[in-house]
Amino acid sequence: MSTDQLQDFSGLTEEEKTLLSKVGYQSDDHRSGTCVLVDQDVRYSVSNNEQVEVMPLRQALDRYDWVQDLMFGLIDPDENEHVKRVAERAHDPIGHFIRVREGAKIKLPLQTFSAIEIPQGRQFIHNVTVIEKDAEVEMISGSAVPDSIHAGHHISIGECYLREGSRLRTVSIEQWGAEMEVHSYTRTQIGKAAHSTTNQVLMTRLRHHFSQGKTFVEENGRSNDQAVIFAPPGTNRVMESECHLKGAGANSESLTRVVAAGGNVTNRTMLIGEANGTKGFVGCDGLKLSAEGEVLSVPGLLAKTSSAQLSHEASVGMISEEKLAYLMASGMTEDAARDLIIQGFLNLKEQHLPEPIRKSVENMIAAAKSGSM
């Protein structure tokens, strides 16, 4: 590994490693590359594979003139006030650049994380990812704050380019502070015959979270995304997403499972078939644990050609008293029975989550239900 491929800044403290391990962090020998942003700086950046480039975005702009064409290539810098704030730093951005070279089959996952350690801190991030033709990789990403951080503001823009025939699987998990505001904007371009699989885990209480994602799928490309959302009291989430099936034979499946434990979740999903032979499905299931909190599910379909095949399914309900009584009759306590029903509803075992992350999510659910999170 050359020094050109290795960017090691001040390194991570043991406290930071412990914090980030809750959202998927593992040591370098288990990863093909790592990038960690803390507050307004790239704290640590390293590549352990010559086919993978990991570096601060500002460094990538200096090294490759074509990277400037990827920044705001999928999102308008004037889209809204939050995006404008990030765009104001376009000359000196904070964020990571990841590139997986053409044809590379990366066995170990890449990992990227962000953390806020300053009370009332503000963090504006712009990340750019390029998976080149026929490359394959898995990415694990997460966001976290120490227990001492209750409030702050995080704004992020993520632009991801999957070139022809590439494969990308991502797992993302968060652990924010209870009074934080988070605004996230993601844009993904899935090239010809490329395939993206995304698993998103949103568990912790926070005051306000607005998420907007747009995906553009080219000829014979495929997008599969799943999200599990747990909303404790005091949580307000607004999730908006669009998937544009732009090329012939493009395919998409989107599944969202929401558990409202006193919090509010709005989920708006639009699937747009723009070319012949496109297929897509949108599903959203909501489970309310009490009379408090709301789940609003708004799936939408738009067919622009006669051969687009699009469908959706949505449901919201309470825990079945019959199921609860059955489990309690078998010897379970009411809390244990509810936990089992919730975990079954969220279908964590089918989310393709690495075992440490799945355990962390289960612990988050228990902590959120008990009010300790």
C-alpha positions in Angstrom: 0.0 0.0 0.0 1.5 3.3 -1.1 1.5 6.5 0.9 -0.6 7.9 -1.9 -3.4 5.6 -0.9 -3.1 6.2 2.8 -4.4 9.3 4.5 -4.1 8.9 8.3 -4.8 12.1 10.2 -4.9 12.4 14.0 -6.5 9.0 14.4 -9.5 8.0 16.5 -9.5 7.9 20.3 -10.6 4.8 22.1 -13.8 6.6 23.2 -14.6 7.4 19.6 -14.0 3.8 18.5 -16.4 2.6 21.2 -19.0 5.2 20.2 -18.8 4.3 16.5 -18.8 0.6 17.2 -22.5 0.9 18.1 -23.3 1.9 14.5 -21.0 -0.6 12.8 -17.4 0.5 13.2 -14.7 -2.2 13.2 -10.9 -2.0 13.1 -9.0 -1.5 9.9 -8.1 -5.2 9.5 -11.8 -6.0 9.0 -12.4 -3.2 6.5 -11.1 -2.4 3.0 -11.2 1.3 3.9 -12.4 3.8 6.5 -13.3 7.4 6.7 -14.5 9.2 9.8 -15.7 12.8 10.1 -15.9 14.4 13.5 -17.5 17.8 13.8 -16.1 19.8 10.8 -13.0 17.7 10.0 -12.0 14.4 8.5 -10.5 12.8 11.6 -9.4 9.6 10.0 -9.1 8.3 6.4 -7.4 5.1 5.2 -7.5 2.6 2.3 -6.4 -1.0 2.8 -6.9 -2.1 -0.8 -5.2 -0.7 -3.9 -8.5 -0.9 -5.8 -10.2 1.4 -3.3 -9.6 5.1 -2.9 -10.8 6.8 0.3 -9.9 10.5 1.0 -11.4 13.8 2.0 -13.4 15.3 -0.8 -11.3 18.5 -0.8 -8.2 16.3 -1.5 -10.0 14.5 -4.3 -10.9 17.9 -5.9 -7.2 18.7 -6.0 -6.2 15.3 -7.3 -8.8 14.8 -10.0 -10.3 17.6 -12.1 -13.3 15.4 -13.0 -14.5 15.2 -9.4 -15.8 18.8 -9.6 -18.3 17.6 -12.3 -19.7 15.0 -9.9 -20.3 17.5 -7.1 -23.8 18.8 -7.5 -24.1 16.6 -10.5 -27.3 15.0 -9.1 -28.7 17.8 -6.9 -29.2 21.4 -7.6 -27.1 23.5 -5.2 -30.0 26.0 -5.0 -32.6 23.4 -4.2 -33.3 24.8 -0.7 -31.7 26.7 2.2 -30.1 23.6 3.7 -28.5 22.5 0.4 -27.3 26.1 -0.1 -25.5 26.1 3.2 -23.5 23.0 2.1 -22.9 24.5 -1.4 -21.4 27.6 0.1 -18.4 25.4 1.1 -18.1 23.9 -2.4 -14.5 25.3 -2.7 -13.5 23.7 0.6 -16.0 20.9 1.3 -16.2 18.7 4.3 -16.9 15.1 3.5 -15.4 12.0 1.9 -14.7 10.8 -1.6 -14.8 7.1 -2.3 -13.8 5.4 -5.5 -13.9 1.7 -6.3 -11.9 1.0 -9.4 -13.3 -0.7 -12.5 -13.8 -4.5 -12.2 -12.7 -4.7 -8.5 -14.4 -7.3 -6.4 -13.9 -6.0 -2.9 -14.3 -8.7 -0.2 -14.0 -6.6 3.0 -16.6 -3.8 3.5 -15.8 -0.1 3.3 -16.9 2.0 6.3 -17.8 5.7 6.7 -19.0 7.5 9.8 -19.8 10.9 11.1 -19.9 12.1 14.7 -20.7 15.4 16.5 -18.7 15.9 19.7 -19.3 19.7 20.3 -22.5 20.6 22.3 -25.0 22.4 20.0 -22.6 21.6 17.1 -23.4 22.1 13.5 -22.1 19.8 10.8 -22.5 20.3 7.1 -21.2 17.3 5.0 -21.0 16.5 1.3 -20.0 13.0 0.3 -19.3 11.7 -3.2 -19.0 8.0 -4.1 -18.1 6.4 -7.4 -18.4 2.6 -8.0 -16.8 2.1 -11.4 -17.9 -0.4 -14.2 -18.4 -4.0 -13.0 -17.0 -3.3 -9.5 -18.6 -4.8 -6.4 -18.4 -3.6 -2.8 -20.3 -3.4 0.5 -20.4 -0.2 2.5 -21.3 0.3 6.2 -22.1 3.8 7.3 -23.3 5.4 10.5 -23.7 8.6 12.5 -23.4 8.9 16.3 -23.0 11.4 19.2 -21.8 10.8 22.7 -24.4 10.5 25.5 -23.4 14.0 26.6 -24.5 15.6 23.3 -28.3 16.2 23.3 -28.7 18.9 20.6 -27.1 20.0 17.4 -27.7 20.2 13.7 -26.5 17.8 11.0 -27.0 18.5 7.3 -25.6 16.0 4.7 -25.6 15.6 1.0 -24.6 12.3 -0.5 -24.1 11.7 -4.3 -23.5 8.2 -5.4 -22.7 7.0 -9.0 -22.9 3.4 -9.9 -21.4 2.8 -13.3 -22.5 0.1 -15.7 -22.7 -3.4 -14.3 -21.5 -2.4 -10.8 -22.9 -3.8 -7.5 -23.2 -1.9 -4.2 -24.8 -3.0 -1.0 -25.0 -0.5 1.8 -26.1 -0.7 5.5 -26.7 2.6 7.4 -27.5 3.1 11.1 -27.8 6.2 13.2 -27.7 7.2 16.9 -28.4 10.9 17.4 -29.2 13.1 20.4 -32.8 13.5 21.6 -33.0 17.2 20.7 -31.1 17.1 17.4 -32.2 18.3 14.0 -31.0 16.3 11.0 -31.5 17.0 7.3 -30.2 14.5 4.8 -30.3 14.6 1.0 -29.2 11.6 -1.1 -29.0 11.2 -4.8 -28.1 7.9 -6.5 -27.5 7.2 -10.2 -27.7 3.5 -11.0 -26.2 2.8 -14.4 -27.0 0.2 -17.1 -27.4 -3.3 -15.5 -26.0 -1.9 -12.1 -27.6 -3.0 -8.8 -27.9 -1.1 -5.6 -29.2 -2.7 -2.3 -29.7 -0.4 0.6 -30.6 -1.1 4.2 -31.3 1.8 6.5 -31.9 1.6 10.3 -33.4 4.7 12.1 -34.0 3.9 15.7 -33.1 6.7 18.1 -35.2 9.6 19.4 -34.5 13.0 17.8 -36.5 16.2 17.6 -36.7 16.5 13.9 -35.4 14.5 10.9 -36.1 15.3 7.3 -34.8 12.9 4.7 -35.1 13.3 1.0 -33.8 10.7 -1.5 -33.9 10.5 -5.3 -32.8 7.5 -7.3 -32.4 7.3 -11.1 -32.2 3.8 -12.6 -31.0 3.3 -16.1 -31.5 0.4 -18.5 -31.8 -3.0 -16.8 -30.6 -1.4 -13.5 -32.1 -2.5 -10.2 -32.7 -0.6 -6.9 -33.7 -2.5 -3.7 -34.0 -0.5 -0.5 -35.4 -1.4 2.9 -35.8 0.9 5.9 -36.7 0.1 9.5 -37.8 3.0 11.6 -38.5 3.1 15.4 -40.0 6.4 16.7 -39.9 6.8 20.5 -41.8 9.7 22.1 -40.5 13.1 21.1 -39.4 11.9 17.6 -40.6 13.5 14.4 -39.4 12.1 11.1 -40.4 13.1 7.6 -39.1 10.7 4.9 -39.5 11.6 1.2 -38.2 9.5 -1.6 -38.5 9.2 -5.4 -37.3 6.4 -7.7 -37.2 7.2 -11.4 -37.1 4.1 -13.6 -35.5 5.9 -16.6 -34.2 3.0 -18.7 -36.0 0.1 -20.4 -36.2 -2.9 -18.0 -35.3 -0.8 -14.9 -36.6 -2.4 -11.7 -37.2 -1.2 -8.2 -38.5 -2.5 -4.8 -38.8 -0.3 -1.7 -40.0 -1.6 1.7 -40.4 0.5 4.8 -41.4 -0.7 8.3 -42.3 1.8 10.9 -42.9 1.3 14.6 -44.4 4.4 16.3 -43.8 4.2 20.1 -45.2 7.6 20.7 -43.3 9.4 18.0 -44.5 10.7 14.6 -43.4 9.4 11.2 -44.5 10.6 7.7 -43.3 8.4 4.8 -43.9 9.7 1.3 -42.7 7.5 -1.5 -43.1 8.1 -5.3 -42.3 5.5 -7.9 -42.1 6.7 -11.5 -41.9 4.5 -14.6 -40.4 6.5 -17.4 -39.4 3.8 -19.9 -40.8 0.6 -21.4 -40.7 -2.6 -19.5 -40.1 -1.0 -16.1 -41.3 -2.7 -12.9 -41.5 -1.4 -9.4 -43.1 -2.0 -6.0 -43.5 0.2 -3.0 -44.5 -1.2 0.4 -44.9 0.6 3.8 -46.2 -1.1 7.0 -46.8 0.8 10.2 -47.2 -0.5 13.7 -48.5 1.8 16.5 -47.7 0.8 20.1 -50.0 3.3 21.8 -52.6 6.0 21.1 -49.8 8.6 21.1 -47.9 9.3 17.9 -48.8 9.1 14.3 -47.8 7.1 11.2 -48.7 8.7 7.8 -47.9 6.6 4.8 -48.3 8.1 1.3 -47.2 5.8 -1.5 -47.5 7.2 -5.1 -47.2 5.7 -8.6 -46.7 7.5 -11.9 -46.6 5.5 -15.1 -45.4 7.5 -18.1 -45.5 4.5 -20.5 -48.2 1.9 -21.2 -45.8 -1.0 -20.3 -44.7 0.2 -16.9 -45.8 -2.2 -14.1 -46.0 -0.4 -10.8 -47.7 -1.4 -7.6 -47.9 -0.4 -3.9 -49.1 -1.7 -0.6 -49.5 0.2 2.7 -50.9 -0.7 6.1 -51.0 0.8 9.6 -52.3 -0.9 12.7 -51.9 -1.7 16.4 -50.3 -4.7 18.1 -52.7 -7.6 17.9 -54.2 -8.3 21.3 -54.8 -11.9 20.1 -51.1 -12.4 19.4 -50.1 -10.7 22.6 -52.4 -12.9 24.6 -51.1 -16.0 22.9 -47.5 -15.3 23.7 -48.3 -14.4 27.3 -50.2 -17.6 27.6 -47.0 -19.5 26.6 -45.3 -18.0 29.7 -43.9 -14.7 28.3 -44.2 -11.4 30.2 -46.1 -8.7 28.4 -42.9 -6.7 27.7 -41.1 -9.8 26.3 -44.1 -10.6 24.1 -44.3 -7.0 22.8 -40.5 -7.1 22.1 -40.9 -10.3 20.1 -43.8 -8.9 18.1 -41.9 -5.7 17.4 -38.7 -7.5 16.3 -40.8 -9.8 14.1 -42.5 -6.9 12.5 -39.3 -5.1 11.8 -37.9 -8.3 10.4 -34.4 -7.6 11.5 -33.1 -11.0 10.6 -34.0 -10.4 7.0 -32.4 -7.0 6.7 -28.9 -8.5 5.8 -27.5 -6.7 8.8 -24.1 -7.8 10.1 -24.5 -9.6 13.4 -22.9 -6.8 15.6 -25.2 -4.2 14.0 -28.3 -6.3 14.4 -27.5 -6.8 18.1 -26.9 -3.0 18.4 -30.3 -2.3 16.8 -32.0 -4.7 19.2 -30.4 -3.0 22.1 -31.5 0.4 20.8 -35.1 -0.8 20.6 -35.0 -2.0 24.2 -33.4 1.3 25.3 -35.9 3.4 23.4 -38.9 1.5 24.8 -37.6 1.9 28.3 -37.1 5.7 27.9 -33.3 5.5 28.5 -32.5 6.7 25.0 
